[in-house]
Each structure stands twice: as structure tokens, then as C-alpha cells.
Amino acid sequence: MANEFEFKVECTEMGPHEARIRYVGDMCQAGALALQNHFDSLFGYYKYTRIELAIESGGGAVDGLEYVLRSMKDWSGRGCEVAVSSVFRCASAAAFLLAMGQWGNRRVERGTYLLFHSARIESAGIRDLTAAASMGLAQSLLTLDSRLLDVLMARMVDSSGGEQAFLDEVRTRTHFVKENWQCLAADLTTFILKVDQNRQPEWLKAVQKCAKVGLDPKRGIADLKKHLFQRFQKDDRMDVSEAFCLCLIDGIEGVIDANVVRSRSMDMAQVPSLPIEADHFEIERRTTSHQVFKEVDVGCTGAAPDEAPYSELPNHRNSRGQGQVNGASA
């Protein structure tokens, strides 16, 4: 029996060069075709150079995900980018799509349910499974996991400017989160999720170890890939702050932004060389840290000014559909 997926796609205009696509539902073959059709129309016909894909999804099929990624890569080669964001739920294939979005503009909310996990097979058609067949399926899933992780790491390393630059980015984000954990924990606490301000999470030490200063870049990348592989195998919800440190996202709305953290880190690196007294330096350091949070609060809302529906796009305003797929899902 095939699995049935439902989805809905809506488009709005954000400005003369930017549009937004809101995708709600499962990542499936029909949904992937709908997204590719919107990309072709918005980038190709209407000449937008950037699309914000706001996705709310619990996941779906690997083949649908792969099709969307190929379309995104094709348009990226022509100078058109897709920035991906999520507000409430981004899991499985949708989470992977989020991580593969435009570098520096992958955003979530503090309460976003974020789930990265390894590939799995969901099929009611599997019966009378033998040991040999189960071993074959296990090997196929492990191979798929490895390929997905290779693609993800290659994308992040290339977007950040190389292996060393990527490790530096992980180190900068992790250091900032560690030094400002109490403030971050307070901001990340929601009605549903309480974050302990007095105890730093265990994953923070593990990520720090992967990107420690002086580590050979190739060794560091290998360690991070191993860490991600093991983390995805856990198949449980990921803290948005953990995803931020691992560079799977770039911002948590109203809390933290990678671009601001990076800028402030560069400023702080230059401060010790200035001819200032020690007491003054301490004041400057605390002020700089405070400004990161203040600047993020007002500058990372993700809201699009003057956003308005563009009903002038015939046959592209709304899409609804159902698709059927069998096999592995992400």
C-alpha cells in the first residue's frame, strides 16, 4: 500500500527582486514538481533573483527532496538563490532542505521543532523479511545516509569558503554560545520548552572538541561528519542552538544571528591591540556582547516589508496536490 502525501504551496511578492513561497505539508514527488515549477516561473519568467522558501513539514521522500535540491542547484548556478526558513515544524527531508538553503539566511524560530535523522524505510509492503534481505536494506540505508551527509558537508564547506573557514565558523558560533549561554537560554525558553540557564548542554563540549584551535582542517571536517552522523542516528529533536553551532542554520529569530556574531567576533579580535586600559576593555567587551543580542532583536525578524500577494501570476498563486511514493524517506 502506498503512502499518501498532501501539500499546499502559496506565493507572495516581497519586493522587486524577491518572492516568497510557503510550502506546507509533506515532501513528496508531486510537491517537488510543484516547487520546481514555481522556481522556473519565478526565476525564469518573472526574473526574481532570490526566493524565500518558508517550509512547514514533517518530512517525506528522499526522491522528492533530491529533485528539489537539483533544481535549487541549477538556479544557483545562474545566480539565483533559495533561502529556506521555518516557524513551527521542520523535520526529516524538510530539515535537510533547510540546511541546504542559502548560506547566511537559513532561519528558524526559538520554538521550531527541528529534527534531523537518518534515512528510514516506511512501507507496508515489506513482508516475510529474511536475514539476508534485512542486511541488504541496512547497507542501502547506511549508503544513503553517507551520501546525504557528504552532500550536506560539501555544501556547507563550499558556502563558508573552505574547510578552514568552515571550522572557524563552527568555532566562532560555539564560543559565542558557550560564553553567553545564560542569556541565550533565557531567550530560548518558551511556554513549551524550558532551557536550563545554569547548565550548559553536553553537545556543546562535543562540538567544541571537533573544531578546536590548531586542529588539522581535514581531521576537523572528518570529526564533524562523524559527530553529525551519530547525532542524526539518534532520531530525536535537535536544539535550535545546537543546529546553530553546527552551521545547520544561521539564525534564530529574535535571539541570535550568525552574521552579527561573526562581525562582533572580528571586532573583538582587534580590541586587544588597541591602546586602552584593562578596565575600559572589560567594559567594551561586555557592551559588545550585549549589542549582539540587541542588534539581533531588531534586525532578524525575517519579516518582509510591504509584502503583498501577487495575484498577477496566473496559475502560480496556489497549488494543492496529493502524491504517492514508496521507499526510503528522509
Wavefront OBJ file of the C-alpha trace (Angstrom):
o trace
v 0.000 0.000 0.000
v 1.423 3.387 -1.000
v 1.860 6.255 1.382
v -0.260 9.297 0.575
v 1.133 12.785 0.996
v -0.606 16.162 0.974
v 0.846 19.609 0.471
v -0.062 23.222 -0.264
v 2.029 25.906 -1.944
v 1.366 29.665 -1.847
v 3.345 32.506 -3.417
v 3.665 36.175 -2.450
v 5.828 39.017 -3.664
v 8.356 40.528 -1.218
v 9.938 43.166 -3.449
v 11.112 43.895 -6.984
v 13.747 41.134 -6.870
v 12.438 38.730 -4.247
v 9.450 36.443 -3.781
v 8.277 34.047 -1.097
v 6.985 30.514 -1.433
v 5.199 28.972 1.531
v 5.185 25.187 1.436
v 3.024 23.339 3.960
v 2.816 19.563 4.021
v 4.811 16.502 3.122
v 7.856 16.497 0.880
v 6.745 14.218 -1.928
v 7.084 13.737 -5.663
v 4.092 15.905 -6.551
v 5.220 18.593 -4.095
v 8.741 18.552 -5.532
v 7.345 19.032 -9.032
v 5.220 21.942 -7.792
v 8.255 23.626 -6.180
v 10.359 23.137 -9.294
v 7.579 24.676 -11.369
v 7.472 27.719 -9.080
v 11.267 28.100 -9.210
v 11.201 28.028 -13.003
v 8.396 30.584 -13.157
v 9.743 32.996 -10.536
v 13.395 32.799 -11.554
v 12.998 32.149 -15.261
v 9.919 34.111 -16.323
v 9.461 36.775 -13.651
v 13.237 37.274 -13.233
v 13.388 37.243 -9.445
v 16.915 36.679 -8.145
v 16.010 35.385 -4.695
v 13.225 33.272 -3.244
v 12.484 32.717 0.424
v 11.089 29.235 0.866
v 9.132 29.117 4.126
v 8.539 25.452 4.848
v 6.376 23.710 7.436
v 6.796 19.975 7.006
v 7.299 16.745 8.875
v 9.402 15.338 6.049
v 8.782 12.990 3.188
v 10.546 11.022 0.482
v 14.206 11.179 -0.499
v 13.453 11.247 -4.222
v 11.274 14.353 -3.802
v 13.996 16.031 -1.741
v 16.673 15.189 -4.299
v 14.596 16.621 -7.134
v 14.128 19.943 -5.315
v 17.839 20.130 -4.459
v 18.801 19.604 -8.104
v 16.507 22.438 -9.134
v 17.943 24.726 -6.437
v 21.498 23.879 -7.522
v 20.677 24.538 -11.157
v 19.272 28.002 -10.431
v 22.087 28.776 -8.002
v 24.497 28.289 -10.896
v 22.632 31.090 -12.693
v 22.907 33.475 -9.744
v 19.507 32.768 -8.180
v 19.311 31.666 -4.547
v 16.696 29.992 -2.366
v 16.773 30.986 1.320
v 14.911 28.490 3.498
v 13.177 29.187 6.811
v 10.700 27.518 9.149
v 8.492 28.661 12.014
v 6.796 25.663 13.601
v 7.944 22.313 12.233
v 10.875 21.311 10.060
v 11.755 17.649 10.208
v 13.413 14.909 8.209
v 13.656 15.788 4.497
v 12.423 19.324 5.241
v 15.222 19.853 7.788
v 17.789 18.689 5.256
v 16.319 21.098 2.711
v 16.584 23.897 5.281
v 20.277 23.147 5.870
v 20.903 23.170 2.108
v 19.392 26.645 1.683
v 21.236 29.901 1.001
v 24.193 30.243 3.391
v 23.690 33.009 5.923
v 19.911 33.063 5.511
v 18.648 29.760 6.955
v 16.385 30.761 9.837
v 14.065 29.243 12.403
v 12.114 30.429 15.427
v 13.085 29.659 19.018
v 10.257 27.139 19.283
v 10.714 25.450 15.902
v 10.530 21.663 16.091
v 13.753 20.765 14.309
v 14.516 17.125 13.581
v 17.431 15.706 11.608
v 17.573 11.939 11.300
v 18.994 9.187 9.138
v 17.115 7.639 6.229
v 14.419 5.121 7.008
v 12.103 2.812 5.108
v 8.388 3.162 5.645
v 6.443 0.614 3.667
v 3.553 -1.689 4.443
v 4.657 -3.837 1.517
v 7.666 -5.333 3.299
v 6.698 -8.850 4.376
v 8.495 -12.114 5.050
v 11.804 -10.323 5.515
v 14.820 -12.637 5.637
v 18.135 -12.004 7.395
v 19.911 -11.595 4.057
v 17.320 -9.124 2.816
v 17.423 -7.128 6.063
v 21.209 -6.876 5.825
v 20.872 -5.590 2.292
v 18.348 -2.979 3.370
v 20.567 -1.890 6.252
v 23.523 -1.439 3.906
v 21.376 0.555 1.474
v 20.243 2.877 4.251
v 23.800 3.381 5.517
v 24.956 4.186 1.984
v 22.147 6.700 1.595
v 22.990 8.261 4.968
v 26.610 8.653 3.901
v 25.676 10.254 0.582
v 23.286 12.715 2.184
v 25.886 13.710 4.750
v 28.562 14.115 2.069
v 26.277 16.427 0.100
v 25.413 18.463 3.197
v 29.027 18.867 4.322
v 30.207 19.743 0.823
v 27.539 22.427 0.586
v 28.413 23.992 3.949
v 32.179 23.851 3.411
v 31.906 25.369 -0.058
v 29.476 28.096 1.067
v 31.654 29.105 4.022
v 34.812 29.432 1.924
v 36.644 26.158 2.510
v 37.471 23.655 5.224
v 39.396 26.028 7.479
v 36.805 28.776 7.094
v 34.034 26.320 7.980
v 35.846 25.133 11.108
v 36.467 28.761 12.086
v 32.749 29.444 11.694
v 31.805 26.490 13.889
v 34.381 27.596 16.463
v 33.133 31.202 16.465
v 29.499 30.210 16.904
v 30.252 27.617 19.570
v 32.432 30.014 21.540
v 29.751 32.677 21.483
v 27.035 30.286 22.622
v 29.265 28.986 25.424
v 30.203 32.454 26.690
v 26.621 33.749 26.552
v 24.693 30.625 27.492
v 22.681 32.113 30.348
v 21.340 34.956 28.210
v 20.660 32.623 25.288
v 18.927 30.032 27.466
v 16.569 32.688 28.822
v 15.725 33.856 25.291
v 15.258 30.295 24.018
v 12.796 29.358 26.785
v 9.208 29.155 25.533
v 5.838 28.158 27.016
v 6.509 24.584 25.932
v 10.292 24.295 26.177
v 12.343 25.347 29.207
v 16.096 25.710 28.696
v 18.353 25.346 31.752
v 20.306 28.587 32.203
v 22.656 27.186 34.836
v 23.892 24.138 32.974
v 25.464 24.120 29.546
v 24.321 21.245 27.297
v 26.536 18.201 26.758
v 26.567 18.608 22.995
v 28.416 21.921 23.366
v 31.596 20.210 24.570
v 31.436 17.652 21.769
v 31.116 20.316 19.070
v 33.926 22.362 20.620
v 36.195 19.335 20.513
v 35.533 18.834 16.786
v 36.546 22.409 15.959
v 39.275 23.109 18.495
v 42.056 25.555 17.646
v 45.072 24.076 15.852
v 43.240 21.022 14.542
v 44.132 19.942 11.016
v 41.247 21.060 8.757
v 40.719 17.641 7.186
v 40.734 15.997 10.591
v 38.282 18.586 11.882
v 35.904 18.062 8.955
v 36.096 14.288 9.438
v 35.337 14.669 13.153
v 32.353 16.922 12.446
v 30.982 14.476 9.863
v 31.271 11.673 12.393
v 29.552 13.805 15.023
v 26.699 14.666 12.649
v 26.311 11.048 11.581
v 25.996 9.909 15.183
v 23.679 12.804 16.028
v 21.346 12.047 13.133
v 21.205 8.387 14.161
v 19.634 9.425 17.476
v 16.471 10.420 15.615
v 15.298 12.984 18.184
v 14.589 16.691 18.276
v 17.614 18.974 17.947
v 18.061 22.138 19.989
v 17.977 25.133 17.672
v 21.121 26.409 19.406
v 22.865 23.118 18.607
v 21.844 23.415 14.966
v 23.209 26.964 15.004
v 26.615 25.845 16.324
v 26.790 23.027 13.773
v 26.028 25.551 10.997
v 22.835 23.724 10.009
v 21.000 27.046 10.420
v 22.211 30.660 10.513
v 19.743 32.407 12.747
v 17.122 32.063 15.456
v 14.645 34.901 15.028
v 14.876 37.496 17.777
v 17.680 35.599 19.545
v 20.880 35.203 17.538
v 22.252 35.769 14.056
v 25.441 34.281 12.609
v 26.267 37.382 10.571
v 26.172 39.583 13.682
v 28.115 37.075 15.792
v 30.808 36.836 13.128
v 31.067 40.600 12.824
v 31.315 41.102 16.586
v 33.883 38.328 16.829
v 36.076 40.089 14.283
v 35.714 43.351 16.214
v 36.675 41.651 19.468
v 39.741 40.077 17.860
v 41.016 43.576 17.100
v 40.261 45.091 20.517
v 43.337 43.810 22.458
v 45.690 45.597 20.057
v 44.148 48.965 20.837
v 45.911 51.274 23.336
v 43.250 51.100 26.027
v 43.335 50.338 29.722
v 42.250 46.992 31.121
v 39.127 48.303 32.902
v 37.979 50.039 29.758
v 38.489 46.856 27.743
v 36.257 44.900 30.099
v 33.500 47.471 29.649
v 33.881 47.346 25.890
v 33.781 43.538 25.885
v 30.560 43.402 27.883
v 28.986 46.119 25.755
v 29.871 44.301 22.563
v 28.293 41.080 23.810
v 25.134 42.956 24.770
v 24.956 44.633 21.379
v 24.821 41.267 19.615
v 21.567 40.398 21.333
v 20.189 43.889 20.945
v 21.007 44.047 17.262
v 19.538 40.623 16.612
v 16.292 41.562 18.332
v 15.670 44.399 15.915
v 17.404 43.111 12.824
v 16.472 39.455 12.442
v 12.713 39.407 12.465
v 12.630 37.916 8.985
v 9.552 39.998 8.217
v 9.239 41.198 4.661
v 8.290 44.889 4.345
v 5.359 45.693 2.159
v 4.708 42.043 1.477
v 1.683 41.654 -0.756
v 0.111 38.833 -2.748
v 0.908 38.928 -6.413
v -2.256 37.638 -7.922
v -0.952 38.697 -11.315
v 0.868 35.366 -11.532
v -1.692 33.141 -13.258
v -1.710 29.506 -12.162
v 1.050 30.108 -9.646
v -0.668 31.622 -6.638
v -1.862 28.423 -5.023
v -1.132 24.775 -5.612
v -2.645 21.850 -3.839
v -1.943 18.247 -4.563
v -1.506 14.717 -3.493
v 1.308 12.379 -4.390
v 2.063 8.735 -3.780
v 5.505 7.377 -3.171
v 7.097 4.224 -1.889
v 10.536 3.582 -0.473
v 13.041 5.403 1.662
v 12.230 8.670 3.365
v 14.372 11.297 4.955
l 1 2 3 4 5 6 7 8 9 10 11 12 13 14 15 16 17 18 19 20 21 22 23 24 25 26 27 28 29 30 31 32 33 34 35 36 37 38 39 40 41 42 43 44 45 46 47 48 49 50 51 52 53 54 55 56 57 58 59 60 61 62 63 64 65 66 67 68 69 70 71 72 73 74 75 76 77 78 79 80 81 82 83 84 85 86 87 88 89 90 91 92 93 94 95 96 97 98 99 100 101 102 103 104 105 106 107 108 109 110 111 112 113 114 115 116 117 118 119 120 121 122 123 124 125 126 127 128 129 130 131 132 133 134 135 136 137 138 139 140 141 142 143 144 145 146 147 148 149 150 151 152 153 154 155 156 157 158 159 160 161 162 163 164 165 166 167 168 169 170 171 172 173 174 175 176 177 178 179 180 181 182 183 184 185 186 187 188 189 190 191 192 193 194 195 196 197 198 199 200 201 202 203 204 205 206 207 208 209 210 211 212 213 214 215 216 217 218 219 220 221 222 223 224 225 226 227 228 229 230 231 232 233 234 235 236 237 238 239 240 241 242 243 244 245 246 247 248 249 250 251 252 253 254 255 256 257 258 259 260 261 262 263 264 265 266 267 268 269 270 271 272 273 274 275 276 277 278 279 280 281 282 283 284 285 286 287 288 289 290 291 292 293 294 295 296 297 298 299 300 301 302 303 304 305 306 307 308 309 310 311 312 313 314 315 316 317 318 319 320 321 322 323 324 325 326 327 328 329 330
